Amino acid sequence: AQSVAQPEDQVNVAEGNPLTVKCTYSVSGNPYLFWYVQYPNRGLQFLLKYITGDNLVKGSYGFEAEFNKSQTSFHLKKPSALVSDSALYFCAVRDPGAGKSTFGDGTTLTVKP
Amino acid sequence: SQTIHQWPATLVQPVGSPLSLECTVEGTSNPNLYWYRQAAGRGLQLLFYSVGIGQISSEVPQNLSASRPQDRQFILSSKKLLLSDSGFYLCAWSVSNRGQPQHFGDGTRLSIL
């Protein structure tokens, strides 16, 4: 069985500061990991993914994520937050043998000017 | 490029009425298709997914059903809506390669009165 946890419902940061949104996962094999962002009344947008290779993955809008196999984590990061980054962020995991992904419950990121 | 269309954007229905939500994908063939429900701007609940025409996997027993009459068309239906069916319904597609992300439509906000 696969599962994913986003331990923080809410993350608040000041504009210009670095941000981290946490994600931990559980799968039986090597995971496929994804981050998505959702703005109000919109669908989810894909940000980045980890399949294999370099543990540091770079994605859209300056976001990156670090895959840590020993800690089973895939935290989303950005060196300098923008007010426009304020949104709901979802982590998702897929066991390569599974037919579907499992999404976390989401973390609301608020960036204050 | 690939696009996904979901309609209507908003829908208000009385309890006990039928439902039909439609989703179509353009620019790709033989996609995996998904229906999700999102309650109160939080986590996603996978309702149905399909890997091909006429192939539907149901994730949650309920009064909803899904059909895939054509390769790039996915329909969510109900014969009699319940108050608990209110929510934000999202359609998504992905290529069949499991390392690829899902791409979401902009959703239908369904309110049951």
Interface residues (C-beta under 8 A of the other chain):
Chain A: Y32 F34 Y36 P40 N41 R42 G43 L44 Q45 F46 K49 I51 L88 F90 A92 R94 P96 A98 G99 K100 S101 F103 G104 D105 G106
Chain B: Q6 Y34 G41 R42 G43 L44 L46 Y49 V51 S57 E59 L90 A92 R98 G99 P101 Q102 H103 F104 G105 D106 G107 R109
